[in-house]
Amino acid sequence: QVQLVESGGGLVQAGGSLRLSCAASGSIFSVSVMGWYRQAPGKQRELVATVTSSSNKQYADSVKGRFTISRDNAKNTVSLEMNSLKYEDTAVYYCKALVQTTPRSDIQYQFWGQGTQVTVSS
């Protein structure tokens, strides 16, 4: 009922930059948290960065100082600015949102995007 659509993935050289975007649509009353996760081949999915509706942000230690997460609450979008990219950043990046779908219930649900490939050349 809620769909997240990512864009901005691609191939970039080490040291370069890339910006990912994610838009949430569908049955949305409020979105408390939006974030980015990534999964490299043979590895488990890991948290990259999150941002709450009040703009509280968290980053994985591996990306602190290089990545910046931002959010537009009115548009239900979240972006990830990735700078100084490393080969180790190569992964499929997934957008996640914690969503309250109706004002009739305060239950929140997790929704995931389909993922977008980020490849950093070595």
Secondary structure, 3 states (H helix, E strand, C coil): CEEEEEECCEEEECCCCEEEEEEEEECCCEEEEEEEEEECCCCCCEEEEEEECCCCEEECCCCCCCEEEEEECCCCEEEEEECCCCHHHCEEEEEEEEEECCCCCCCEEEEECCCEEEEEEC
